[in-house]
């Protein structure tokens, strides 16, 4: 049987990885972008994908894109710590996610498999730490993870109600070659550190879970090819929970591969929270430009680390997580190349 996969949001960091690994596994791949004139089109075509237009806010475009497919991977989402209008989070991360699931159900793809890509931050700050896939979500420190959690719930509920075979992957902080420079992304931190723009640490002892892009690609591949009875109707936390790093340890590794000294001082979180609030207020009401320290980032740092257990993904998906230092070194070398350093 011919296997056809559709990757929604294929132009992003995770989306390109999904396209690549599915092609390598023998799928025919349709890669969706919102505009065929974007920079990603030629790159996706060179990988071997058929590039088509689709927008998660446009149901008709999604129905056309997923028609006749066997697998849908939804990588689309707004990953930002600040946006001029927070309504975009609802439009894309919530309603857009539901639109993808409904398109699978209503337009000839009900029997296909939906892989819905989310973030581990969609669990908020649960009472139990480390948390697992079965943990009850806690409060949220930012609009981005709150909107992702709402979208995940919509997808999960309609999948159960309408019989759609769905897998949800909750990703840790992904690092590796090809990462974007969006605020908060590891690559943006590597860039700013190399350019001398990070004189102090924020929350030096706060712990985070990272994951190599190669491990994310493998999680997507396994979720697409393993028997439905083993993966569909399941949620998986994806990240190297055996290699958790504090902010200080993260910067020490950066220092090792960039030759730049690790900051020795730390920003008081109360002061940082106040600065973040002022910068965000100014950005939202005056400059309309992304602030240097969005309040959602500072609030997340203030609340502390998000720690979870990835044992299920190791046991069911067979993942063997890559050491995080390897992911960081590859991404740092990539950033150096892009910056001509």
Rosetta silent file (secondary structure, phi, psi, omega in degrees, C-alpha in Angstrom):
SEQUENCE: XXXXXXXXXXXXXXXXXXXXXXXXXXXXXXXXXXXXXXXXXXXXXXXXXXXXXXXXXXXXXXXXXXXXXXXXXXXXXXXXXXXXXXXXXXXXXXXXXXXXXXXXXXXXXXXXXXXXXXXXXXXXXXXXXXXXXXXXXXXXXXXXXXXXXXXXXXXXXXXXXXXXXXXXXXXXXXXXXXXXXXXXXXXXXXXXXXXXXXXXXXXXXXXXXXXXXXXXXXXXXXXXXXXXXXXXXXXXXXXXXXXXXXXXXXXXXXXXXXXXXXXXXXXXXXXXXXXXXXXXXXXXXXXXXXXXXXXXXXXXXXXXXXXXXXXXXXXXXXXXXXXXXXXXXXXXXXXXXXXXX
SCORE:     score description
SCORE:     0.000 S_00000001
   1 L     0.000  133.108  179.133    0.000    0.000    0.000 S_00000001
   2 L   -69.014  132.678  179.341    1.328    3.428   -0.925 S_00000001
   3 L  -105.226  121.830  179.171    2.059    5.539    2.127 S_00000001
   4 E  -120.250  123.632  178.437    1.454    9.260    1.801 S_00000001
   5 E  -111.299  141.567  174.265    2.277   11.638    4.618 S_00000001
   6 E  -113.965  124.706  177.029    1.267   15.279    4.868 S_00000001
   7 E  -106.224  111.609  178.730    3.422   17.524    7.049 S_00000001
   8 E   -85.423  130.432 -176.403    1.534   20.649    8.103 S_00000001
   9 L    76.041   42.449 -173.347    3.867   23.536    8.898 S_00000001
  10 L   -73.723  -13.951 -176.962    6.740   21.920    7.008 S_00000001
  11 L   -80.361   -8.560 -178.666    8.776   25.108    6.742 S_00000001
  12 L   -86.805  178.175 -177.716    9.702   25.205   10.426 S_00000001
  13 H   -57.944  -51.491 -179.337   12.548   23.565   12.322 S_00000001
  14 H   -71.163  -40.204 -178.031   10.517   20.525   13.425 S_00000001
  15 H   -60.348  -44.233  179.098    8.547   20.360   10.169 S_00000001
  16 H   -62.962  -38.478  177.527   11.619   20.086    7.962 S_00000001
  17 H   -64.615  -38.571  178.460   12.931   17.298   10.177 S_00000001
  18 H   -64.763  -43.234  178.443    9.624   15.444    9.876 S_00000001
  19 H   -58.780  -47.762 -176.169    9.687   15.746    6.074 S_00000001
  20 H   -60.885  -48.514 -173.635   13.246   14.448    5.898 S_00000001
  21 H   -72.208  -32.904  178.104   12.755   11.407    8.130 S_00000001
  22 H   -71.384  -38.149  174.937    9.464   10.361    6.514 S_00000001
  23 H   -61.893  -43.365 -179.942   10.989   10.563    3.038 S_00000001
  24 H   -62.296  -27.485 -178.707   13.903    8.444    4.245 S_00000001
  25 L   -90.372    4.496  173.960   11.396    5.857    5.499 S_00000001
  26 L    97.868    4.043  175.778    9.736    5.558    2.103 S_00000001
  27 L   -75.056  146.630  160.263    6.705    7.813    2.464 S_00000001
  28 E   -80.286  133.611 -172.753    5.545   10.081   -0.317 S_00000001
  29 E  -122.764  127.641  167.538    5.454   13.447    1.401 S_00000001
  30 E   -99.264  124.223 -179.990    3.346   16.527    0.819 S_00000001
  31 E  -108.410  122.289 -177.849    4.880   19.455    2.651 S_00000001
  32 E   -96.694  139.412  172.131    2.585   22.384    3.348 S_00000001
  33 E  -132.947  160.447  179.500    3.635   26.023    3.517 S_00000001
  34 L   -79.786  -26.432 -177.295    1.455   29.113    3.650 S_00000001
  35 L  -140.546  121.332 -178.751    3.230   30.781    0.712 S_00000001
  36 L   -65.523  -15.873  179.403    5.013   28.948   -2.115 S_00000001
  37 L   -86.393    4.405 -179.475    7.336   31.956   -2.489 S_00000001
  38 L   -73.747  163.083 -176.877    8.817   31.384    0.964 S_00000001
  39 L   -64.231  -25.688 -174.734   12.473   30.402    1.404 S_00000001
  40 H   -75.253  -20.704 -173.140   11.549   26.891    2.574 S_00000001
  41 H   -57.589  -51.775 -177.658    9.886   25.805   -0.685 S_00000001
  42 H   -65.108  -36.661  179.376   13.051   25.047   -2.643 S_00000001
  43 H   -63.946  -42.979  179.499   14.660   23.361    0.373 S_00000001
  44 H   -68.589  -38.075  176.936   11.655   21.063    0.827 S_00000001
  45 H   -65.002  -39.108  179.100   11.535   20.303   -2.895 S_00000001
  46 H   -65.438  -27.566  176.481   15.233   19.441   -2.862 S_00000001
  47 H   -71.478  -25.486 -179.732   14.527   16.933   -0.091 S_00000001
  48 L   116.626    8.822 -178.995   12.027   15.249   -2.403 S_00000001
  49 L   -89.185  154.160  169.669    8.716   16.515   -1.067 S_00000001
  50 E   -90.216  120.406 -175.630    5.797   17.846   -3.045 S_00000001
  51 E   -95.204  127.510  179.087    5.173   21.347   -1.692 S_00000001
  52 E  -131.328  161.112  179.185    1.580   22.581   -1.471 S_00000001
  53 E   -91.512  141.004  174.263   -0.100   25.547    0.183 S_00000001
  54 L  -164.609  149.625  179.763   -2.213   25.186    3.304 S_00000001
  55 L  -136.360  130.102 -176.072   -2.999   27.300    6.337 S_00000001
  56 L   -65.515  -15.303  176.719   -4.348   25.887    9.597 S_00000001
  57 L   -88.683   -0.976 -178.376   -6.738   28.845    9.813 S_00000001
  58 L  -121.168   99.879 -174.812   -8.234   27.884    6.412 S_00000001
  59 H   -59.574  -40.235 -176.332  -10.203   24.627    6.610 S_00000001
  60 H   -64.207  -36.267  178.587  -10.651   24.251    2.870 S_00000001
  61 H   -67.651  -34.980  178.899   -6.899   24.393    2.252 S_00000001
  62 H   -69.432  -42.929 -179.624   -6.347   21.694    4.880 S_00000001
  63 H   -60.542  -40.334  177.888   -9.011   19.406    3.440 S_00000001
  64 H   -66.294  -40.977 -176.696   -7.378   19.623    0.035 S_00000001
  65 H   -66.517  -39.052 -173.339   -3.914   19.001    1.493 S_00000001
  66 H   -91.385   -3.863 -176.417   -4.819   15.879    3.501 S_00000001
  67 L   -55.846  125.017  175.061   -7.060   14.243    0.901 S_00000001
  68 L    76.449    9.591 -177.239   -6.122   10.584    0.386 S_00000001
  69 L   -85.963  165.989  176.493   -3.198   10.564    2.824 S_00000001
  70 L  -108.376  -19.714 -178.980   -2.305    7.843    5.316 S_00000001
  71 E  -143.905  136.624  174.349   -0.444   10.004    7.849 S_00000001
  72 E  -123.499  128.666  176.181   -0.740   13.660    8.903 S_00000001
  73 E  -115.208  113.164 -178.921    1.940   15.350   11.004 S_00000001
  74 E   -96.520  100.999  177.880    0.838   18.710   12.397 S_00000001
  75 L  -100.932   -0.051 -176.233    3.918   20.764   13.187 S_00000001
  76 L   -69.877  145.377  177.614    2.177   24.124   12.742 S_00000001
  77 L   172.595  157.300  174.081    2.080   26.468   15.684 S_00000001
  78 L   -95.391  105.694  175.592    2.927   29.904   17.004 S_00000001
  79 L  -104.804   91.283  179.374    6.057   29.508   19.119 S_00000001
  80 L  -143.983  146.253  175.975    6.573   33.011   20.440 S_00000001
  81 L   -92.922   -7.046  174.100    7.001   34.475   23.887 S_00000001
  82 L  -156.166  138.549  172.357    5.390   37.712   22.723 S_00000001
  83 L  -138.414  150.346 -179.177    3.064   38.668   19.883 S_00000001
  84 L   -60.351  -32.855 -178.583    1.406   42.040   19.192 S_00000001
  85 L  -131.262  111.307 -174.927   -2.037   40.403   19.335 S_00000001
  86 L   -67.531  -10.039  177.148   -2.448   37.353   21.597 S_00000001
  87 H   -61.028  -22.556 -179.528   -5.463   36.333   19.530 S_00000001
  88 H   -66.523  -29.355  176.417   -3.047   34.685   17.090 S_00000001
  89 H   -60.801  -45.909 -179.990   -2.299   32.015   19.713 S_00000001
  90 H   -65.695  -43.276 -176.516   -5.972   31.007   19.737 S_00000001
  91 H   -61.046  -41.978 -173.444   -6.276   31.187   15.943 S_00000001
  92 H   -96.958  -54.171 -172.992   -3.296   28.913   15.251 S_00000001
  93 H   -75.392  -26.105 -179.788   -2.501   26.831   18.341 S_00000001
  94 H  -103.055  -73.234 -178.172   -6.106   26.179   19.340 S_00000001
  95 H   -61.259  -39.380  179.633   -8.570   26.574   16.454 S_00000001
  96 H   -61.395  -41.011  177.867   -5.890   25.691   13.900 S_00000001
  97 H   -63.734  -42.502  178.043   -5.111   22.411   15.656 S_00000001
  98 H   -63.955  -38.697  178.784   -8.794   21.526   15.742 S_00000001
  99 H   -59.681  -39.489  179.672   -9.092   22.404   12.044 S_00000001
 100 H   -63.656  -47.180 -179.915   -6.374   19.888   11.179 S_00000001
 101 H   -62.190  -42.517 -179.981   -8.110   17.100   13.122 S_00000001
 102 H   -65.532  -35.900  177.585  -11.476   17.951   11.561 S_00000001
 103 H   -63.775  -39.998  177.978   -9.932   17.946    8.087 S_00000001
 104 H   -61.850  -39.043 -176.150   -8.586   14.436    8.726 S_00000001
 105 H   -76.264  -42.160 -168.123  -12.021   13.263    9.789 S_00000001
 106 H   -93.251  -11.082 -172.518  -14.187   14.973    7.210 S_00000001
 107 L  -128.560   55.415  171.407  -12.199   14.791    3.985 S_00000001
 108 L    78.191   10.081 -178.509  -11.231   11.228    3.258 S_00000001
 109 L  -124.103   20.487 -178.416   -8.532   10.866    5.886 S_00000001
 110 L   -59.289  -33.833 -177.442  -10.497    9.556    8.866 S_00000001
 111 L   -87.260    3.906  178.760   -8.629    6.277    8.712 S_00000001
 112 L   -84.906  176.949 -179.412   -5.225    7.935    8.592 S_00000001
 113 E  -107.105  127.564  177.849   -2.954    8.550   11.563 S_00000001
 114 E  -101.487  121.411  172.438   -2.603   12.060   13.023 S_00000001
 115 E  -103.717  111.038 -176.447    0.662   12.934   14.749 S_00000001
 116 E  -101.149  119.632 -176.265    0.058   16.128   16.691 S_00000001
 117 E   -94.897  125.114 -179.484    3.227   17.940   17.772 S_00000001
 118 E  -131.025 -162.679 -179.276    3.066   19.890   21.022 S_00000001
 119 E  -126.908  146.889  176.675    5.348   21.046   23.822 S_00000001
 120 H   -62.666  -21.981  177.864    6.035   19.599   27.267 S_00000001
 121 H   -67.945  -12.569  177.193    5.213   23.072   28.573 S_00000001
 122 H   -66.739  -10.484  173.994    1.573   22.296   27.697 S_00000001
 123 H   -86.210   -3.513 -178.759    1.479   20.477   31.048 S_00000001
 124 L    63.774 -139.867  177.469    2.122   23.783   32.795 S_00000001
 125 E  -118.479   83.606 -177.324    3.575   23.389   36.281 S_00000001
 126 L   -64.910  160.662  177.858    1.914   20.216   37.661 S_00000001
 127 L   -64.601  -39.345 -178.981    1.881   19.408   41.349 S_00000001
 128 L   -91.657  123.672  176.516    3.899   16.246   40.760 S_00000001
 129 L  -129.523  127.819   -1.194    7.440   16.782   39.521 S_00000001
 130 L   -71.067  144.696  179.510    8.764   14.985   37.598 S_00000001
 131 E   -95.230  167.638  179.466    5.443   14.570   35.845 S_00000001
 132 L  -125.816 -179.882  179.207    4.374   11.916   33.344 S_00000001
 133 L   -59.151  -26.354 -177.316    1.941   11.676   30.444 S_00000001
 134 L   -90.824   -0.897 -177.956   -0.831   10.809   32.928 S_00000001
 135 L   -71.187  149.236  175.223   -0.240   13.819   35.183 S_00000001
 136 L   -78.850  127.595 -179.713   -2.878   16.510   35.576 S_00000001
 137 L   -58.824  150.181  178.059   -1.673   19.798   34.030 S_00000001
 138 L  -106.329 -167.031  179.939   -0.870   22.642   36.384 S_00000001
 139 E   -67.210  158.979 -176.954   -1.032   26.443   36.054 S_00000001
 140 L  -110.968  142.018  179.400    0.629   28.183   33.105 S_00000001
 141 L   -95.393   -8.147 -173.806    3.235   30.930   33.197 S_00000001
 142 L  -150.393  158.107 -178.875    2.807   32.007   29.561 S_00000001
 143 H   -69.469  -36.233 -178.284    0.252   32.325   26.775 S_00000001
 144 H   -57.096  -58.114 -178.996    2.148   30.044   24.386 S_00000001
 145 H   -65.858  -30.895  177.815    1.936   26.834   26.471 S_00000001
 146 H   -62.479  -44.137 -179.374   -1.594   27.694   27.633 S_00000001
 147 H   -68.545  -35.931  177.343   -2.786   27.911   24.025 S_00000001
 148 H   -64.659  -41.697  179.194   -0.964   24.694   23.096 S_00000001
 149 H   -62.323  -41.795  178.882   -2.632   22.878   25.984 S_00000001
 150 H   -63.406  -42.983  178.362   -6.051   24.104   24.872 S_00000001
 151 H   -65.006  -40.458  178.174   -5.382   22.960   21.304 S_00000001
 152 H   -59.841  -43.694 -178.877   -4.105   19.581   22.483 S_00000001
 153 H   -64.080  -40.158  177.971   -7.263   19.021   24.501 S_00000001
 154 H   -61.033  -45.650 -179.500   -9.444   19.907   21.500 S_00000001
 155 H   -64.561  -43.844 -178.250   -7.564   17.437   19.296 S_00000001
 156 H   -63.151  -44.065 -177.885   -7.635   14.696   21.935 S_00000001
 157 H   -66.243  -47.039 -178.181  -11.342   15.067   22.588 S_00000001
 158 H   -68.889  -30.893  177.223  -12.457   15.065   18.949 S_00000001
 159 H   -63.834  -43.702  178.993  -10.137   12.136   18.211 S_00000001
 160 H   -68.764  -37.645 -177.839  -11.791   10.083   20.943 S_00000001
 161 H   -72.151  -35.729 -171.323  -15.278   11.178   19.927 S_00000001
 162 H  -110.581    5.323  175.473  -14.858   10.578   16.188 S_00000001
 163 L    75.438   28.431  178.173  -12.463    7.637   16.108 S_00000001
 164 L   -85.076  128.109 -179.739   -9.422    9.458   14.722 S_00000001
 165 E   -76.331  108.401 -171.403   -6.144    7.580   15.359 S_00000001
 166 E  -127.256  141.237  171.986   -4.020   10.212   17.077 S_00000001
 167 E  -123.767  132.434  175.602   -0.605   10.382   18.732 S_00000001
 168 E  -112.485  126.180  176.792    0.481   13.494   20.636 S_00000001
 169 E  -107.234  121.358  179.569    4.197   14.183   21.068 S_00000001
 170 E  -102.374  106.948 -171.985    5.131   16.663   23.799 S_00000001
 171 E   -88.507  143.796  168.443    8.619   17.949   23.000 S_00000001
 172 L   -76.328 -165.704 -179.736   11.263   19.265   25.329 S_00000001
 173 E   -76.544  111.417 -170.413   13.474   22.176   24.283 S_00000001
 174 E   -86.909  131.769  178.193   14.754   21.051   20.869 S_00000001
 175 E  -131.385  151.764  178.948   18.311   21.818   19.799 S_00000001
 176 L   153.207  177.452 -179.308   20.324   20.932   16.724 S_00000001
 177 L   -61.851  133.669  178.372   21.409   22.058   13.290 S_00000001
 178 L    96.654    0.433  179.461   18.818   24.214   11.521 S_00000001
 179 L   -61.038  151.723 -178.565   17.236   25.720   14.635 S_00000001
 180 L   -88.331  170.098  179.936   15.603   29.138   14.177 S_00000001
 181 L   -99.993   21.822  176.643   16.543   32.437   15.818 S_00000001
 182 L   -61.875  145.937 -179.724   13.120   33.076   17.383 S_00000001
 183 L   -55.217  129.128  179.955   13.361   34.553   20.879 S_00000001
 184 L    96.160  -19.596  177.132   13.789   31.768   23.419 S_00000001
 185 L   -68.978  145.294  177.569   15.015   29.183   20.901 S_00000001
 186 H   -52.658  -40.836 -178.563   18.395   27.630   21.851 S_00000001
 187 H   -62.080  -34.331  178.444   19.939   28.898   18.596 S_00000001
 188 H   -69.656  -32.630  176.807   18.970   32.465   19.477 S_00000001
 189 H   -69.355  -43.924  177.991   20.641   32.032   22.868 S_00000001
 190 H   -58.525  -45.938 -179.235   23.808   30.642   21.224 S_00000001
 191 H   -59.539  -52.181 -176.544   23.837   33.587   18.793 S_00000001
 192 H   -64.725  -34.662  178.002   23.339   36.248   21.446 S_00000001
 193 H   -65.057  -44.467  179.772   25.933   34.630   23.715 S_00000001
 194 H   -66.406  -28.605 -179.790   28.533   34.618   20.931 S_00000001
 195 L   -89.320    6.032  176.433   27.739   38.249   20.138 S_00000001
 196 L    74.433   25.408 -176.499   28.268   39.275   23.776 S_00000001
 197 L   -97.561    4.449 -179.657   24.629   40.155   24.422 S_00000001
 198 L  -124.066   86.860 -177.054   24.156   37.976   27.521 S_00000001
 199 L   -80.438  -17.961 -175.521   26.198   39.470   30.386 S_00000001
 200 L  -137.973  155.660  175.153   24.259   37.736   33.185 S_00000001
 201 E   -87.722  149.081  175.311   22.455   34.454   33.850 S_00000001
 202 E  -116.152  116.670 -177.406   18.716   34.351   34.523 S_00000001
 203 L    61.501   60.493 -173.038   17.686   31.632   36.976 S_00000001
 204 L   -60.580  -25.740 -177.456   21.119   29.917   37.018 S_00000001
 205 L  -102.970    4.437  177.814   19.923   26.898   39.020 S_00000001
 206 L   -71.823  135.768 -175.679   16.649   26.388   37.153 S_00000001
 207 E  -101.477  142.087  179.029   16.541   22.987   35.455 S_00000001
 208 E  -136.738  156.525  177.317   15.305   22.266   31.924 S_00000001
 209 L  -109.213  127.864 -178.349   14.970   19.212   29.690 S_00000001
 210 E  -113.768  166.770  179.114   16.413   19.375   26.183 S_00000001
 211 E  -152.315  139.414  178.414   16.250   17.022   23.217 S_00000001
 212 E   -72.089  140.104  178.461   18.294   16.567   20.034 S_00000001
 213 H   -56.399  -33.084  178.050   16.388   17.233   16.808 S_00000001
 214 H   -62.190  -35.666  179.386   17.480   13.757   15.637 S_00000001
 215 H   -72.616  -33.678  174.970   15.608   12.205   18.570 S_00000001
 216 H   -65.450  -44.229  177.771   12.500   14.226   17.717 S_00000001
 217 H   -59.425  -40.478  179.548   12.716   13.004   14.118 S_00000001
 218 H   -68.153  -36.397  177.285   13.000    9.423   15.360 S_00000001
 219 H   -63.517  -40.009  177.674    9.976    9.905   17.632 S_00000001
 220 H   -65.938  -44.003 -179.421    7.966   11.124   14.631 S_00000001
 221 H   -61.689  -47.947 -179.096    9.161    8.208   12.492 S_00000001
 222 H   -64.546  -38.076  179.196    8.323    5.608   15.125 S_00000001
 223 H   -66.133  -26.070 -179.334    4.918    7.172   15.781 S_00000001
 224 H   -84.446  -29.008 -170.717    4.195    6.952   12.055 S_00000001
 225 H  -110.603  -20.763  179.862    5.284    3.349   11.435 S_00000001
 226 L   -68.440  153.800  179.273    4.675    1.347   14.617 S_00000001
 227 L   -52.598  140.325 -177.733    1.409   -0.644   14.784 S_00000001
 228 H   -54.481  -37.475 -178.072   -1.573    1.532   15.605 S_00000001
 229 H   -62.490  -22.888 -177.341   -2.381   -0.586   18.653 S_00000001
 230 H   -88.753  -28.463 -171.757    1.006    0.351   20.171 S_00000001
 231 H  -124.409  -32.503 -175.880    0.987    4.127   19.667 S_00000001
 232 L   -69.981  140.935 -174.649   -2.390    5.517   18.606 S_00000001
 233 L    80.375   16.103 -179.940   -4.436    6.918   21.461 S_00000001
 234 E  -122.445  154.388  173.208   -1.206    7.613   23.358 S_00000001
 235 E  -114.279  142.963 -179.342    0.696   10.684   24.512 S_00000001
 236 E  -133.864  126.600  170.955    4.495   10.734   24.702 S_00000001
 237 E   -83.605  128.731 -174.419    6.821   13.148   26.479 S_00000001
 238 E  -116.939  116.514  179.175    9.944   13.554   24.343 S_00000001
 239 L   170.806  158.608 -179.525   13.215   14.686   25.916 S_00000001
 240 L   -86.408   81.378 -176.883   16.410   13.488   27.530 S_00000001
 241 L   -74.685   -1.547  174.827   15.141   13.398   31.106 S_00000001
 242 L   -97.893    3.882 -177.042   18.314   11.553   32.133 S_00000001
 243 L  -138.695   52.403 -177.300   20.473   14.514   31.088 S_00000001
 244 L   -74.042  138.629 -178.683   18.769   17.504   32.740 S_00000001
 245 E  -118.417  140.949  166.830   20.742   20.761   32.727 S_00000001
 246 E   -79.593  164.730  176.831   20.599   23.821   34.927 S_00000001
 247 H   -57.901  -40.385 -179.867   20.886   27.181   33.199 S_00000001
 248 H   -63.153  -44.115  179.148   24.425   27.483   34.541 S_00000001
 249 H   -64.556  -37.212  177.628   25.406   24.070   33.138 S_00000001
 250 H   -60.230  -45.417 -179.670   23.828   24.997   29.804 S_00000001
 251 H   -71.736  -30.889  176.786   25.987   28.141   29.589 S_00000001
 252 H   -65.136  -38.295  175.835   29.100   26.266   30.692 S_00000001
 253 H   -66.998  -41.386  176.130   28.656   23.911   27.716 S_00000001
 254 H   -58.221  -42.629 -179.986   28.140   26.926   25.445 S_00000001
 255 H   -60.258  -40.221 -179.416   31.341   28.410   26.808 S_00000001
 256 H   -60.230  -39.701 -173.931   33.206   25.192   25.986 S_00000001
 257 H   -97.638   -7.530  177.953   32.175   25.268   22.306 S_00000001
 258 H  -110.543  -19.426 -176.493   32.265   29.023   21.699 S_00000001
 259 L    79.687    4.216  178.913   35.358   30.020   23.649 S_00000001
 260 L   -93.110  142.734 -179.518   33.368   32.751   25.373 S_00000001
 261 L   -70.121  141.475  176.589   33.454   32.969   29.192 S_00000001
 262 L   -70.294  133.182  178.344   30.368   31.871   31.076 S_00000001
 263 L   -54.682  136.812 -177.778   28.725   34.824   32.886 S_00000001
 264 L   -95.829  -14.008 -179.402   29.702   34.820   36.548 S_00000001
 265 L  -112.209  163.152 -177.502   26.817   36.965   37.790 S_00000001
 266 E  -128.208  146.594  177.016   23.066   36.418   37.778 S_00000001
 267 E   -81.257  127.363  175.498   20.098   38.715   37.294 S_00000001
 268 L   -59.279  127.310 -174.328   17.830   38.883   40.318 S_00000001
 269 H   -64.604  -31.305  176.551   14.566   37.284   39.183 S_00000001
 270 H   -66.015  -42.358  177.388   12.438   39.913   40.912 S_00000001
 271 H   -65.487  -45.390  179.694   14.330   42.658   39.081 S_00000001
 272 H   -61.120  -38.079  178.386   14.167   40.695   35.830 S_00000001
 273 H   -62.301  -43.391  178.287   10.440   40.187   36.254 S_00000001
 274 H   -64.210  -43.464  178.287    9.943   43.928   36.650 S_00000001
 275 H   -63.635  -41.933  179.452   12.103   44.723   33.625 S_00000001
 276 H   -61.826  -40.551  179.010   10.287   42.113   31.564 S_00000001
 277 H   -63.048  -44.351  179.922    6.921   43.599   32.503 S_00000001
 278 H   -66.220  -44.033  179.840    8.038   47.113   31.503 S_00000001
 279 H   -63.006  -40.213 -179.998    9.619   45.950   28.233 S_00000001
 280 H   -68.292  -40.332  177.955    6.527   43.963   27.309 S_00000001
 281 H   -60.064  -44.658  179.972    4.233   46.869   28.139 S_00000001
 282 H   -65.858  -42.730 -179.146    6.304   49.175   25.918 S_00000001
 283 H   -63.974  -42.807 -176.285    6.437   46.645   23.075 S_00000001
 284 H   -69.810  -37.273 -172.754    2.713   45.961   23.161 S_00000001
 285 H  -103.456  -16.420 -174.788    1.581   49.583   23.340 S_00000001
 286 H  -125.782  -68.438 -170.413    4.343   51.563   21.643 S_00000001
 287 H   -75.898  -30.683 -174.648    7.083   49.860   19.599 S_00000001
 288 L    60.249   20.650  177.617    5.137   46.796   18.378 S_00000001
 289 L  -113.185  146.374 -177.447    8.539   45.066   18.270 S_00000001
 290 L   -57.762  126.957 -179.232    9.442   41.921   20.199 S_00000001
 291 L   -71.235  155.715  178.581   10.925   42.911   23.587 S_00000001
 292 L   -63.751  -38.256 -178.524   14.381   41.777   24.661 S_00000001
 293 L  -129.322   81.423  178.904   12.945   40.171   27.814 S_00000001
 294 L   -58.477  142.848 -177.461    9.282   39.219   27.292 S_00000001
 295 H   -60.983  -31.695 -179.752    7.366   38.949   30.540 S_00000001
 296 H   -65.972  -34.309  175.922    6.285   35.399   29.690 S_00000001
 297 H   -67.993  -44.912 -177.595    9.924   34.251   29.573 S_00000001
 298 H   -66.754  -37.003  178.476   10.711   35.968   32.863 S_00000001
 299 H   -66.082  -39.965  178.698    7.590   34.548   34.515 S_00000001
 300 H   -63.797  -43.782  178.158    8.526   31.047   33.343 S_00000001
 301 H   -63.244  -38.976 -178.915   12.071   31.446   34.708 S_00000001
 302 H   -66.646  -37.568 -178.249   10.700   32.773   37.992 S_00000001
 303 H   -72.876  -23.250  176.563    8.315   29.852   38.438 S_00000001
 304 L   108.349 -179.888 -174.180   11.136   27.348   37.978 S_00000001
 305 L   -72.048  158.966  176.387   11.992   24.338   35.830 S_00000001
 306 L  -112.238  106.816 -171.991    9.602   21.952   34.096 S_00000001
 307 L  -116.154  131.237 -177.492   10.767   18.426   34.860 S_00000001
 308 E  -142.896  171.156 -175.586    9.182   15.257   33.523 S_00000001
 309 L  -110.253  121.410 -177.416    9.852   11.534   32.986 S_00000001
 310 L   -99.969   21.220 -178.034   10.387   10.282   29.420 S_00000001
 311 H   -57.776  -40.120 -177.363   10.482    6.569   30.276 S_00000001
 312 H   -59.714  -41.808 -179.881    7.335    5.833   28.243 S_00000001
 313 H   -67.609  -29.944  176.521    8.898    7.149   25.019 S_00000001
 314 H   -71.022  -43.080 -175.160   11.959    4.990   25.643 S_00000001
 315 H   -76.363  -43.574 -174.682    9.927    1.852   26.293 S_00000001
 316 H   -87.678  -45.838 -178.839    7.177    2.190   23.657 S_00000001
 317 L   -87.855  -11.470  178.845    8.910    4.160   20.886 S_00000001
 318 L    71.907   26.492 -177.532   12.310    2.625   21.582 S_00000001
 319 L   -74.238  139.019  172.967   14.036    5.994   21.768 S_00000001
 320 L  -120.881  103.105 -168.684   17.659    6.154   22.883 S_00000001
 321 L   -71.559  139.446  179.479   18.287    9.780   23.685 S_00000001
 322 L   -78.200  139.990  174.713   21.386   11.587   22.449 S_00000001
 323 L   -54.389  136.838 -174.471   23.556   13.418   25.020 S_00000001
 324 H   -65.358  -30.387  178.698   22.485   17.067   25.054 S_00000001
 325 H   -60.018  -34.785  178.511   26.056   18.309   24.709 S_00000001
 326 H   -65.353  -43.017  177.871   26.156   16.693   21.274 S_00000001
 327 H   -62.658  -42.902 -178.690   23.003   18.543   20.208 S_00000001
 328 H   -65.551  -43.669 -178.130   24.372   21.823   21.524 S_00000001
 329 H   -63.538  -40.111  178.593   27.761   21.457   19.849 S_00000001
 330 H   -65.092  -42.945 -179.456   26.154   20.728   16.469 S_00000001
 331 H   -68.360  -39.299  179.259   23.802   23.678   16.757 S_00000001
 332 H   -63.141  -41.965  177.162   26.555   26.032   17.923 S_00000001
 333 H   -63.617  -37.158  177.867   28.708   25.112   14.931 S_00000001
 334 H   -65.798  -41.937  178.488   25.709   25.717   12.675 S_00000001
 335 H   -65.051  -41.238  176.903   25.089   29.139   14.238 S_00000001
 336 H   -57.640  -43.358  179.465   28.751   30.040   13.814 S_00000001
 337 H   -62.932  -43.911 -178.570   28.490   29.170   10.137 S_00000001
 338 H   -68.011  -28.239  179.226   25.340   31.240    9.674 S_00000001
 339 H   -93.687   -1.044 -177.346   26.916   34.215   11.420 S_00000001
 340 L    58.215   42.370  179.514   30.241   33.819    9.569 S_00000001
 341 L   -98.848    0.000    0.000   32.090   33.584   12.884 S_00000001
